[in-house]
């Protein structure tokens, strides 16, 4: 039978110590990695909550702003301010009465669009993070929502000219006014609500889920 001396026992203990040290190092590394991943998930969760709130707020404000711009009722003070602006233009004195009426109305809409420029910018500023955190569908919904401001402006421009195409004229009225006809719904109203609903469907569950995990 083989016998072991003190040197052999020391070697065994040294080996056990090395294994214990390696295990401790491995455990510490695992803990550090796990802690880092938890911290990273928490930060990503916080970022998603922050951006979801920001995007939803921008979408709601854009919908409200479009409602304001497209309000069917143009107040007297709005028309007076618009006419006062146009009266400063050199061409105004030579414009016929009917065209003056159209131009005053158009200027009123331009003033409304200028008044909600911050809401439009807020939507544009949300676009990069919307795609990065929530995907292309949310980004496209924001883009389409924001595009409606431009569509209103295009229709206001077109409405300054007289025309005989009844369907085209009706389409213009649907863009610049949120009122609906008796025989069909307002297409822009529907489009705006569809985009906001899509954004809500994508982001509200994120807010609710992430909030419960805090």
C-alpha positions in Angstrom: 0.0 0.0 0.0 1.3 3.4 -1.0 1.9 5.9 1.7 1.6 9.6 1.5 3.8 12.1 3.3 3.2 15.7 4.4 4.3 17.0 1.0 1.6 15.0 -0.7 -1.1 16.2 1.7 0.1 19.8 1.0 -0.2 19.2 -2.8 -3.8 17.9 -2.3 -4.8 20.8 -0.2 -3.2 23.2 -2.6 -5.2 21.7 -5.4 -8.4 21.9 -3.4 -7.6 25.5 -2.7 -7.0 26.2 -6.3 -10.3 24.6 -7.3 -12.1 26.6 -4.5 -10.5 29.8 -5.7 -11.5 29.1 -9.3 -15.0 28.3 -8.3 -15.2 31.5 -6.3 -13.9 33.5 -9.3 -16.4 31.8 -11.6 -19.2 32.5 -9.2 -18.2 36.1 -8.8 -18.0 36.5 -12.6 -21.4 34.9 -12.9 -22.9 37.2 -10.3 -21.3 40.3 -12.0 -22.7 39.2 -15.4 -26.1 38.5 -13.9 -26.1 41.9 -12.1 -25.1 43.7 -15.3 -27.8 42.0 -17.3 -30.4 42.8 -14.7 -29.2 46.4 -14.7 -29.3 46.5 -18.5 -32.8 45.1 -18.6 -33.9 47.6 -16.0 -32.5 50.5 -18.0 -34.0 49.2 -21.2 -37.3 48.9 -19.5 -37.1 52.4 -18.1 -36.2 53.7 -21.6 -39.1 51.9 -23.2 -41.5 53.3 -20.6 -40.1 56.8 -21.1 -40.3 56.7 -24.9 -43.7 55.0 -24.9 -45.1 57.8 -22.8 -43.4 60.4 -25.0 -44.8 58.8 -28.2 -48.3 58.4 -26.9 -48.3 62.0 -25.7 -47.1 63.2 -29.0 -49.8 61.2 -30.8 -52.6 62.5 -28.6 -51.4 66.1 -29.0 -51.2 65.7 -32.7 -54.7 64.4 -32.9 -55.9 67.3 -30.8 -53.9 69.7 -32.9 -55.4 68.3 -36.1 -58.9 68.7 -34.5 -58.1 72.3 -33.8 -56.7 73.1 -37.3 -59.7 71.3 -39.0 -62.4 72.7 -36.7 -65.4 73.5 -39.0 -66.0 76.8 -37.3 -63.6 79.7 -38.1 -64.1 82.2 -35.3 -64.6 85.9 -36.2 -61.4 86.9 -34.5 -59.5 84.4 -36.6 -60.9 85.8 -39.8 -60.2 89.4 -38.7 -56.6 88.5 -37.9 -56.2 86.8 -41.2 -57.7 89.6 -43.2 -55.5 92.1 -41.4 -52.4 90.1 -42.4 -53.6 90.0 -46.1 -54.4 93.7 -46.2 -50.7 94.4 -45.8 -49.9 92.6 -49.1 -49.6 94.7 -52.2 -51.8 92.5 -54.3 -54.8 92.6 -51.9 -56.4 95.8 -53.3 -56.8 94.2 -56.7 -58.3 90.9 -55.6 -62.0 90.4 -56.3 -64.4 89.9 -53.5 -65.1 86.2 -53.8 -61.4 85.4 -54.0 -60.7 87.6 -51.0 -63.1 85.5 -49.0 -61.3 82.3 -50.0 -57.9 83.8 -49.2 -59.0 85.1 -45.8 -60.2 81.6 -45.0 -57.0 80.0 -46.2 -54.9 82.5 -44.1 -57.0 81.5 -41.1 -56.0 77.9 -41.6 -52.3 78.8 -42.2 -52.4 80.6 -38.9 -53.8 77.6 -37.2 -51.2 75.4 -38.7 -48.5 77.7 -37.5 -50.0 77.7 -34.0 -49.5 73.9 -33.7 -45.9 73.7 -35.1 -44.6 72.4 -31.7 -47.0 69.5 -31.8 -45.8 68.6 -35.3 -42.2 68.8 -34.3 -42.9 66.6 -31.3 -44.2 63.8 -33.6 -41.1 64.2 -35.9 -38.7 64.0 -32.9 -40.3 60.7 -31.8 -39.8 58.9 -35.1 -36.2 57.5 -34.6 -36.9 56.0 -31.2 -40.3 54.8 -32.3 -38.7 52.5 -34.9 -35.8 51.5 -32.7 -37.8 50.5 -29.7 -41.2 49.6 -31.0 -40.8 48.7 -34.7 -41.5 50.0 -38.2 -45.3 49.9 -37.8 -45.3 52.4 -35.0 -42.9 54.6 -36.9 -45.2 54.5 -40.0 -48.3 55.3 -38.0 -46.5 58.4 -36.6 -45.4 59.4 -40.0 -48.8 59.1 -41.5 -50.3 61.0 -38.5 -47.8 63.8 -39.0 -48.4 63.8 -42.8 -52.0 64.9 -42.3 -50.8 68.4 -41.3 -49.2 68.7 -44.7 -52.3 67.3 -46.4 -54.4 70.0 -44.7 -52.1 72.6 -46.1 -52.2 71.2 -49.6 -56.0 71.2 -49.5 -56.2 74.7 -48.1 -54.0 75.8 -51.0 -56.2 74.1 -53.5 -59.3 75.5 -51.9 -58.3 79.1 -52.8 -59.1 78.2 -56.5 -62.5 77.7 -57.8 -63.3 74.5 -59.6 -66.2 72.5 -61.1 -65.1 69.0 -60.0 -67.6 68.3 -57.2 -65.8 65.1 -55.9 -62.5 66.9 -55.8 -64.1 69.8 -53.9 -65.6 67.4 -51.5 -62.3 65.7 -50.9 -60.7 69.1 -50.1 -63.5 69.9 -47.7 -62.9 66.6 -45.9 -59.3 67.4 -45.5 -59.7 70.9 -44.1 -62.8 70.3 -42.0 -63.5 67.5 -39.5 -67.2 67.6 -40.2 -68.7 64.6 -41.9 -71.4 64.4 -44.6 -74.6 62.6 -44.1 -73.9 59.9 -46.7 -70.3 59.0 -45.9 -67.7 59.4 -43.0 -64.9 61.8 -43.2 -61.9 59.9 -44.5 -59.2 62.0 -42.7 -61.1 61.6 -39.4 -60.9 57.8 -39.9 -57.3 57.8 -40.9 -56.3 59.9 -37.9 -58.2 57.7 -35.4 -56.7 54.5 -37.1 -53.1 55.7 -36.6 -53.7 56.7 -33.0 -55.4 53.4 -32.3 -52.5 51.5 -33.8 -50.0 53.4 -31.7 -52.1 52.8 -28.6 -52.4 49.1 -29.3 -48.6 48.8 -29.6 -47.6 51.0 -26.6 -50.3 50.9 -23.9 -49.6 47.2 -23.2 -45.9 48.0 -22.9 -46.6 50.7 -20.4 -48.9 48.4 -18.4 -46.5 45.4 -18.5 -43.4 47.4 -17.7 -45.1 49.3 -14.9 -46.0 46.0 -13.1 -42.4 44.9 -13.4 -40.9 47.9 -11.6 
